[in-house]
Amino acid sequence: MKKLKIDPITRIEGHLRLDLDVDNGKIVRANAGGPMFRGIEMILKGRHPLDATRITQRICGVCPTSHSMASARCLDDALGLSDKIPPNGILIRNLLLGCNFIQSHVLHFYHLAAMDYVRLRSGVEAGVLKEEWGPFFPQHKADYKPGKEETLHLLQDYIKALDIRRQAHELLAIFGGKMPHQMGIVAGGVTMKPSADKIADFHFRLLRIKDFIENSYIPDVLLVAGCYPEYWKIGASAGEFLSYGALDGLFAAGIVKEGKIENLNTKEITESVKHSRFKDGENKHPSEGETEPQPEKEGAYSWVKSPRYNGLSCEVGPLARLMVNYLSRNPAVIGDIEKFLKDSGAKAENLNSVLGRHAARAFETLLVVREMEKWILALEPGGEAAVDYKIPADGEGVGLTEAPRGALGHWIKIKDSIIENYQCVVPTTWNASPRDESEQPGPIEKALEGCPVADTDNPVEPLRVVRSFDPCLACAVHLIGRKGNSEKFRVL
């Protein structure tokens, strides 16, 4: 038995630590720890309710739009506005969230995950890359399988993807004002009425992005999958999947248990802190959640809490959305899903895997961009996009949506017209959760069990598993620092 520690894992949002037990070349136990303190909920206490939509975006610079959507829906619920948002407001919210999906998924495959599969030395030899380019080097030694021509093609698309991500931000800024931390989504709708010129501008830019997704992103994911077919059978989580649903039914809500789809009941969600650096207490629903740090707690190894659905450790994210929509036969997308499975050669029984997550993410990006074409053309130029409201003295609300990385929920309690309590359960809180009272591992921990490790000095296989989830530890732990503090890291 060999103890293997990887700290920090880079090329993810935030930092993640892995403590692995490796026996006979395979991982037999994994602990995944978030090493930073969570404090955003504490910052929100005592603030004006409308501050939440702005402050929660600062949880993450990659998916701030998702947090603004969850926060705005949370406020809509608390203020009694959920069924009053004008059609323009709903459509523009969907467009802004769609932009966030595009840029995040493109970023993940090309700029975070691809270097686990592509030998960068080929790019140096061909003059595409320079040795001193920091984002590319150093790199683990591994079984890089794409040939020289395939590698150069992928590296060229890496460069193109940088521009596509910029274009997705520019697209979002048309109705959101700026990115990151857009200003468009607010309680009651959005801040900007659509105009004919903005609709035309948005549509034109969207078509250029769509071309890249169809002709580069999808083929590149399939190219990598063809080079590493063994990863269709590596990295399976326990097989329970959860989705809150989003984008007006494009993504259905549901829970997959033992291969069967069930209706989602969010009252079944609780958070455990058995191995989290928070004060012990009864497992509570997020609406009653508490954030009381206890950094020296015995047995704790993460600042991430452990959400559970009726006691189950559930995976969330693109794969979860694909599984929920596939098994629920969601009429909005089932035809597209079945065509994707046929065209890609992917089998439904192999989707719970490293490659399944990458394939689901790429397919979802295409699905979203095609739906965005419909939404932009459905806007009414000059039509209302928000409703008026008053802040009540007291109220409660919940905002559920889907971020690129998975199910995202915000819960608020308002007392005397200010925030009394605010709780966020983000996608990586689910996926990177530590073990609970029954020692049930979180989805990433479970997916690492059985993963091969050919060389413990170059543990690329577990890194491929972890990065397939696209974890965002900045969201899951919510870093807060004290004035004057600093830490130094050496990143390899």
C-alpha positions as CSV (number, residue, x, y, z in Angstrom):
1,M,0.0,0.0,0.0
2,K,1.4,3.4,-1.0
3,K,0.1,6.8,0.2
4,L,-0.1,9.3,-2.6
5,K,-0.7,13.0,-2.0
6,I,-1.5,15.5,-4.8
7,D,-1.7,19.1,-3.5
8,P,-2.7,21.2,-5.2
9,I,-4.4,19.9,-8.3
10,T,-4.1,22.7,-10.8
11,R,-6.0,23.5,-14.1
12,I,-9.2,23.6,-12.1
13,E,-11.0,26.6,-10.6
14,G,-9.5,26.9,-7.1
15,H,-7.4,24.2,-5.5
16,L,-8.1,20.6,-4.6
17,R,-6.1,18.2,-2.5
18,L,-6.1,14.4,-3.0
19,D,-5.0,11.8,-0.5
20,L,-4.9,8.4,-2.2
21,D,-4.2,4.9,-1.1
22,V,-2.7,3.0,-4.0
23,D,-2.4,-0.8,-3.9
24,N,-1.2,-3.0,-6.8
25,G,-1.4,-0.1,-9.2
26,K,-4.9,1.0,-8.4
27,I,-6.6,3.5,-6.1
28,V,-8.4,1.7,-3.3
29,R,-9.4,4.8,-1.3
30,A,-9.5,8.5,-2.0
31,N,-10.1,11.6,0.1
32,A,-10.8,14.9,-1.7
33,G,-10.2,18.0,0.3
34,G,-11.0,21.7,-0.3
35,P,-8.2,23.5,1.6
36,M,-9.7,27.0,1.7
37,F,-12.2,28.6,4.1
38,R,-15.9,29.1,3.1
39,G,-17.3,32.5,4.1
40,I,-19.5,34.1,1.4
41,E,-22.7,33.3,3.4
42,M,-21.2,35.1,6.4
43,I,-20.6,38.2,4.3
44,L,-24.2,38.3,3.1
45,K,-25.7,38.4,6.6
46,G,-27.1,41.8,7.4
47,R,-26.9,43.0,3.8
48,H,-29.7,44.4,1.7
49,P,-31.4,41.5,-0.2
50,L,-30.6,43.0,-3.6
51,D,-26.9,42.9,-2.8
52,A,-27.0,39.1,-3.0
53,T,-27.3,39.0,-6.8
54,R,-24.1,41.1,-7.1
55,I,-22.1,39.6,-4.2
56,T,-22.7,35.9,-5.0
57,Q,-21.3,36.4,-8.5
58,R,-17.9,37.0,-6.7
59,I,-18.0,33.4,-5.6
60,C,-16.5,32.5,-9.0
61,G,-15.2,34.4,-12.1
62,V,-15.9,31.4,-14.4
63,C,-19.6,31.0,-13.7
64,P,-20.8,34.2,-12.0
65,T,-23.8,34.3,-14.3
66,S,-25.1,31.1,-12.9
67,H,-24.9,32.5,-9.4
68,S,-26.7,35.6,-10.4
69,M,-29.4,33.5,-11.9
70,A,-29.8,31.4,-8.8
71,S,-29.7,34.5,-6.6
72,A,-32.3,36.3,-8.7
73,R,-34.6,33.3,-8.8
74,C,-34.1,33.1,-5.0
75,L,-35.2,36.8,-4.7
76,D,-38.1,36.3,-7.2
77,D,-39.4,33.5,-4.9
78,A,-39.0,35.6,-1.7
79,L,-40.7,38.6,-3.3
80,G,-43.5,36.7,-5.0
81,L,-42.3,37.5,-8.5
82,S,-41.6,34.1,-9.9
83,D,-44.7,34.0,-12.2
84,K,-44.6,37.6,-13.1
85,I,-41.3,37.9,-15.1
86,P,-42.1,39.2,-18.6
87,P,-41.3,36.8,-21.6
88,N,-38.4,39.1,-22.6
89,G,-36.9,38.9,-19.1
90,I,-37.1,35.1,-19.1
91,L,-35.5,34.8,-22.6
92,I,-32.7,37.2,-21.9
93,R,-31.9,35.4,-18.6
94,N,-31.7,32.2,-20.6
95,L,-29.4,33.8,-23.2
96,L,-27.1,35.1,-20.6
97,L,-26.9,31.8,-18.8
98,G,-26.4,30.1,-22.2
99,C,-23.4,32.3,-22.9
100,N,-22.0,31.2,-19.5
101,F,-22.4,27.5,-20.5
102,I,-20.6,28.1,-23.8
103,Q,-17.6,29.9,-22.4
104,S,-17.2,27.5,-19.4
105,H,-17.4,24.3,-21.4
106,V,-15.0,25.5,-24.1
107,L,-12.6,26.7,-21.4
108,H,-12.8,23.3,-19.6
109,F,-12.0,21.1,-22.6
110,Y,-9.3,23.1,-24.3
111,H,-7.6,25.1,-21.6
112,L,-8.0,22.9,-18.5
113,A,-8.4,19.3,-19.5
114,A,-6.8,18.9,-22.9
115,M,-3.2,19.0,-21.6
116,D,-3.9,15.7,-19.9
117,Y,-4.2,14.1,-23.3
118,V,-1.9,16.0,-25.7
119,R,1.9,15.9,-25.8
120,L,2.9,19.5,-25.8
121,R,6.4,18.8,-26.9
122,S,5.0,18.2,-30.4
123,G,3.9,21.8,-30.5
124,V,7.4,23.1,-29.5
125,E,9.0,21.0,-32.1
126,A,6.6,22.4,-34.8
127,G,7.0,25.9,-33.6
128,V,3.4,26.3,-32.5
129,L,4.4,26.6,-28.8
130,K,7.4,28.1,-27.1
131,E,9.2,26.3,-24.2
132,E,8.8,29.4,-22.0
133,W,5.1,29.7,-22.3
134,G,4.0,29.2,-18.7
135,P,0.4,28.0,-19.2
136,F,1.6,25.0,-21.1
137,F,4.5,23.8,-19.0
138,P,5.6,21.8,-17.1
139,Q,3.6,18.7,-18.0
140,H,3.3,15.3,-16.5
141,K,4.9,12.4,-18.3
142,A,2.1,10.2,-19.6
143,D,0.8,7.9,-22.4
144,Y,0.0,10.7,-24.8
145,K,-1.6,8.9,-27.8
146,P,-2.6,11.4,-30.4
147,G,-0.1,11.4,-33.4
148,K,1.9,14.4,-34.4
149,E,-0.7,15.7,-36.9
150,E,-3.6,15.2,-34.5
151,T,-1.6,16.9,-31.7
152,L,-0.9,20.0,-33.9
153,H,-4.6,20.1,-34.9
154,L,-5.7,20.1,-31.3
155,L,-3.2,22.7,-30.3
156,Q,-4.3,25.0,-33.1
157,D,-7.9,24.6,-31.9
158,Y,-6.7,25.4,-28.4
159,I,-5.6,28.8,-29.8
160,K,-8.9,29.3,-31.6
161,A,-10.8,28.4,-28.4
162,L,-9.2,31.3,-26.6
163,D,-10.8,33.6,-29.1
164,I,-14.1,31.8,-29.0
165,R,-14.2,32.1,-25.2
166,R,-13.6,35.9,-25.6
167,Q,-16.4,36.0,-28.1
168,A,-18.8,34.3,-25.7
169,H,-18.0,37.0,-23.1
170,E,-18.6,39.7,-25.7
171,L,-21.9,38.0,-26.5
172,L,-23.0,38.0,-22.9
173,A,-22.1,41.7,-22.5
174,I,-24.6,42.7,-25.2
175,F,-27.4,42.2,-22.7
176,G,-25.4,41.8,-19.5
177,G,-23.3,44.9,-19.7
178,K,-19.9,43.3,-18.9
179,M,-18.3,40.0,-18.1
180,P,-17.3,38.6,-15.7
181,H,-19.8,39.7,-13.1
182,Q,-22.5,40.8,-15.5
183,M,-25.1,43.4,-14.4
184,G,-28.1,42.2,-16.5
185,I,-29.9,39.6,-14.3
186,V,-31.8,41.2,-11.4
187,A,-34.8,40.3,-9.2
188,G,-37.9,40.7,-11.3
189,G,-36.2,40.2,-14.7
190,V,-33.3,41.9,-16.4
191,T,-32.0,45.5,-16.7
192,M,-32.1,46.0,-20.4
193,K,-35.0,45.9,-22.9
194,P,-34.0,44.2,-26.2
195,S,-33.6,46.4,-29.3
196,A,-33.6,45.2,-33.0
197,D,-29.9,46.1,-33.4
198,K,-28.8,44.2,-30.2
199,I,-30.8,41.2,-31.3
200,A,-29.1,41.2,-34.7
201,D,-25.7,41.7,-33.2
202,F,-26.2,38.9,-30.8
203,H,-27.5,36.5,-33.5
204,F,-24.6,37.2,-35.8
205,R,-22.0,36.6,-33.1
206,L,-23.8,33.5,-31.9
207,L,-23.6,31.9,-35.4
208,R,-19.8,32.3,-35.4
209,I,-19.5,30.5,-32.1
210,K,-21.9,27.8,-33.3
211,D,-19.6,27.1,-36.2
212,F,-16.7,26.4,-33.9
213,I,-18.7,24.1,-31.7
214,E,-20.0,22.1,-34.6
215,N,-16.8,21.9,-36.6
216,S,-14.1,21.9,-33.9
217,Y,-15.2,21.2,-30.4
218,I,-17.4,18.2,-31.1
219,P,-14.9,16.6,-33.5
220,D,-12.0,17.3,-31.1
221,V,-13.7,15.6,-28.2
222,L,-14.4,12.6,-30.4
223,L,-10.8,12.5,-31.6
224,V,-9.5,12.4,-28.0
225,A,-12.1,9.7,-27.1
226,G,-10.9,7.6,-30.1
227,C,-7.3,7.8,-28.8
228,Y,-8.2,6.8,-25.2
229,P,-11.1,4.3,-25.4
230,E,-10.2,2.8,-22.0
231,Y,-11.5,6.0,-20.3
232,W,-15.0,4.9,-21.2
233,K,-14.5,2.4,-18.4
234,I,-12.6,4.6,-15.9
235,G,-13.9,7.1,-13.4
236,A,-17.5,5.9,-12.7
237,S,-19.2,7.5,-9.8
238,A,-21.8,5.6,-7.7
239,G,-24.5,6.1,-10.5
240,E,-26.9,8.5,-8.7
241,F,-27.4,11.7,-10.7
242,L,-29.3,14.9,-9.8
243,S,-30.5,17.8,-11.9
244,Y,-32.6,20.8,-10.8
245,G,-33.6,21.5,-14.4
246,A,-33.1,24.9,-16.1
247,L,-33.5,27.0,-19.2
248,D,-37.3,26.6,-19.5
249,G,-37.3,22.8,-19.7
250,L,-34.3,22.4,-22.0
251,F,-32.8,20.6,-19.0
252,A,-35.3,18.5,-17.0
253,A,-35.3,18.1,-13.2
254,G,-35.0,14.7,-11.7
255,I,-33.0,12.2,-9.7
256,V,-31.5,9.0,-11.1
257,K,-31.4,6.1,-8.6
258,E,-30.2,2.6,-9.5
259,G,-30.7,3.4,-13.2
260,K,-34.2,4.7,-12.8
261,I,-35.6,8.2,-13.0
262,E,-37.6,9.7,-10.2
263,N,-39.2,13.1,-9.6
264,L,-37.0,15.4,-7.6
265,N,-38.1,16.5,-4.1
266,T,-35.7,19.2,-2.9
267,K,-36.9,18.8,0.7
268,E,-34.8,15.6,0.7
269,I,-31.6,17.5,0.5
270,T,-29.4,17.8,3.6
271,E,-25.8,18.7,4.3
272,S,-23.5,16.7,6.4
273,V,-20.3,18.2,8.0
274,K,-18.9,15.0,9.6
275,H,-15.6,15.4,7.8
276,S,-15.9,19.1,7.0
277,R,-14.2,21.8,9.0
278,F,-17.5,23.2,10.4
279,K,-19.1,22.8,13.8
280,D,-20.9,19.5,14.2
281,G,-24.6,19.4,14.4
282,E,-27.7,17.9,13.0
283,N,-27.8,17.4,9.2
284,K,-30.0,20.2,8.0
285,H,-31.8,21.3,4.8
286,P,-29.9,24.2,3.2
287,S,-32.7,26.6,4.1
288,E,-31.7,26.0,7.7
289,G,-28.0,25.7,7.0
290,E,-25.3,27.2,9.2
291,T,-21.7,28.3,8.5
292,E,-19.7,28.0,11.7
293,P,-16.1,27.3,10.9
294,Q,-14.1,24.9,13.1
295,P,-10.7,24.7,11.4
296,E,-9.0,22.3,13.9
297,K,-11.9,19.8,14.0
298,E,-10.7,16.2,14.5
299,G,-11.4,13.9,11.6
300,A,-12.1,16.8,9.2
301,Y,-10.2,17.0,5.9
302,S,-12.1,19.5,3.8
303,W,-13.8,22.9,3.8
304,V,-16.4,21.5,1.5
305,K,-19.7,20.2,3.1
306,S,-21.4,17.0,2.0
307,P,-24.8,17.4,0.4
308,R,-26.9,14.3,0.2
309,Y,-30.2,13.5,-1.4
310,N,-32.2,11.2,1.0
311,G,-28.8,10.0,2.1
312,L,-27.4,9.5,-1.4
313,S,-24.2,11.0,-2.7
314,C,-25.2,12.3,-6.1
315,E,-23.2,13.4,-9.1
316,V,-24.3,16.7,-10.8
317,G,-23.1,18.3,-14.0
318,P,-23.4,17.7,-17.8
319,L,-23.4,14.0,-17.4
320,A,-26.1,14.1,-14.7
321,R,-28.2,16.4,-17.0
322,L,-27.7,14.0,-19.9
323,M,-28.7,11.0,-17.8
324,V,-31.8,12.7,-16.3
325,N,-33.0,13.9,-19.7
326,Y,-32.3,10.6,-21.4
327,L,-34.1,8.5,-18.8
328,S,-37.0,10.9,-18.4
329,R,-37.4,11.0,-22.2
330,N,-37.5,14.7,-22.0
331,P,-39.3,15.7,-25.3
332,A,-37.3,18.9,-25.6
333,V,-34.0,17.0,-26.2
334,I,-34.5,13.2,-26.4
335,G,-34.2,13.1,-30.2
336,D,-31.0,15.1,-30.0
337,I,-29.6,12.8,-27.3
338,E,-30.3,9.7,-29.3
339,K,-28.8,11.1,-32.4
340,F,-25.7,12.2,-30.5
341,L,-25.2,8.7,-29.0
342,K,-25.6,7.1,-32.5
343,D,-23.3,9.6,-34.2
344,S,-20.6,9.4,-31.5
345,G,-20.7,5.7,-31.1
346,A,-21.1,6.3,-27.3
347,K,-23.1,3.7,-25.4
348,A,-25.5,4.8,-22.7
349,E,-24.0,2.2,-20.3
350,N,-20.5,3.7,-20.7
351,L,-21.5,7.3,-20.1
352,N,-20.7,7.2,-16.4
353,S,-17.0,7.6,-17.1
354,V,-14.2,10.1,-17.8
355,L,-15.0,10.2,-21.5
356,G,-18.8,10.2,-20.8
357,R,-18.4,13.5,-18.9
358,H,-16.4,15.1,-21.7
359,A,-18.8,13.9,-24.4
360,A,-21.8,15.1,-22.4
361,R,-20.3,18.5,-21.9
362,A,-19.5,18.9,-25.7
363,F,-23.0,17.7,-26.7
364,E,-24.6,20.0,-24.2
365,T,-22.8,23.0,-25.6
366,L,-24.2,22.3,-29.1
367,L,-27.6,21.8,-27.6
368,V,-27.5,25.1,-25.8
369,V,-26.2,27.2,-28.7
370,R,-28.9,25.8,-31.0
371,E,-31.6,26.7,-28.4
372,M,-30.2,30.1,-28.1
373,E,-30.8,30.7,-31.8
374,K,-34.5,30.2,-31.0
375,W,-34.5,32.4,-27.9
376,I,-32.8,35.4,-29.6
377,L,-35.3,35.4,-32.4
378,A,-38.3,35.1,-30.0
379,L,-37.4,38.5,-28.3
380,E,-39.8,41.4,-28.7
381,P,-37.9,44.6,-29.5
382,G,-38.8,47.3,-27.0
383,G,-40.9,45.0,-24.9
384,E,-40.9,45.0,-21.1
385,A,-38.1,42.9,-19.5
386,A,-38.7,43.4,-15.7
387,V,-41.4,44.1,-13.1
388,D,-41.5,46.4,-10.2
389,Y,-41.5,45.2,-6.6
390,K,-41.0,46.1,-2.9
391,I,-38.7,44.4,-0.4
392,P,-40.9,42.8,2.3
393,A,-40.1,43.0,6.0
394,D,-39.9,39.2,6.1
395,G,-39.6,36.4,3.6
396,E,-38.0,33.3,2.4
397,G,-37.0,32.1,-1.0
398,V,-35.1,29.4,-3.0
399,G,-33.4,29.8,-6.3
400,L,-32.6,26.6,-8.2
401,T,-30.9,26.4,-11.6
402,E,-28.1,24.6,-13.4
403,A,-24.6,26.0,-13.7
404,P,-22.2,24.5,-16.3
405,R,-20.8,22.3,-13.6
406,G,-24.2,21.1,-12.3
407,A,-27.1,21.7,-9.9
408,L,-26.9,25.1,-8.1
409,G,-29.1,26.2,-5.3
410,H,-29.4,29.5,-3.3
411,W,-31.6,29.9,-0.2
412,I,-32.4,33.2,1.5
413,K,-34.2,34.3,4.7
414,I,-35.2,38.0,5.0
415,K,-36.0,39.6,8.4
416,D,-36.6,43.3,8.9
417,S,-35.9,43.8,5.2
418,I,-32.3,42.6,5.4
419,I,-30.7,39.2,4.9
420,E,-30.9,37.1,8.1
421,N,-29.4,33.9,6.5
422,Y,-28.1,33.0,3.0
423,Q,-26.9,29.5,1.9
424,C,-25.4,28.3,-1.3
425,V,-25.1,24.6,-2.3
426,V,-23.0,24.7,-5.5
427,P,-22.2,21.9,-8.0
428,T,-18.7,21.1,-6.6
429,T,-20.2,21.0,-3.1
430,W,-21.9,17.9,-4.4
431,N,-19.2,16.5,-6.6
432,A,-16.1,17.2,-4.3
433,S,-17.9,16.5,-1.1
434,P,-16.0,14.5,1.6
435,R,-17.3,11.4,3.3
436,D,-20.5,11.6,5.4
437,E,-21.5,9.9,8.7
438,S,-21.7,6.5,7.0
439,E,-18.3,7.0,5.4
440,Q,-20.0,7.2,2.0
441,P,-17.6,8.9,-0.4
442,G,-18.4,11.9,-2.5
443,P,-18.8,11.5,-6.3
444,I,-15.2,12.4,-7.1
445,E,-13.9,10.2,-4.3
446,K,-16.0,7.3,-5.6
447,A,-14.9,7.9,-9.2
448,L,-11.3,7.6,-8.2
449,E,-11.7,4.1,-6.6
450,G,-10.3,1.5,-8.9
451,C,-8.6,4.1,-11.1
452,P,-5.2,2.8,-12.3
453,V,-2.0,4.6,-11.5
454,A,0.8,3.5,-13.7
455,D,3.4,5.7,-12.2
456,T,2.9,7.3,-8.8
457,D,5.6,9.9,-9.7
458,N,3.4,11.0,-12.6
459,P,-0.2,10.3,-11.5
460,V,-1.9,11.5,-14.6
461,E,-4.8,9.0,-14.5
462,P,-6.4,10.3,-11.3
463,L,-5.9,13.8,-12.6
464,R,-7.9,12.9,-15.7
465,V,-10.7,11.6,-13.5
466,V,-10.8,14.7,-11.3
467,R,-10.7,17.1,-14.2
468,S,-13.5,15.3,-16.0
469,F,-15.8,16.7,-13.3
470,D,-14.5,20.3,-14.0
471,P,-14.5,21.0,-10.3
472,C,-14.7,24.6,-9.1
473,L,-13.3,24.7,-5.5
474,A,-13.7,28.5,-5.5
475,C,-17.4,28.0,-5.6
476,A,-17.4,25.1,-3.2
477,V,-15.4,26.7,-0.4
478,H,-15.9,30.4,-1.0
479,L,-12.5,31.9,0.0
480,I,-12.4,34.8,2.4
481,G,-9.1,36.3,3.5
482,R,-8.1,38.6,6.4
483,K,-6.2,41.8,5.7
484,G,-2.5,41.3,5.8
485,N,-2.6,37.5,5.3
486,S,-0.8,35.9,2.4
487,E,0.1,32.4,1.3
488,K,2.6,31.2,-1.3
489,F,2.2,28.2,-3.5
490,R,4.7,26.4,-5.8
491,V,2.6,25.1,-8.7
492,L,4.0,22.2,-10.8
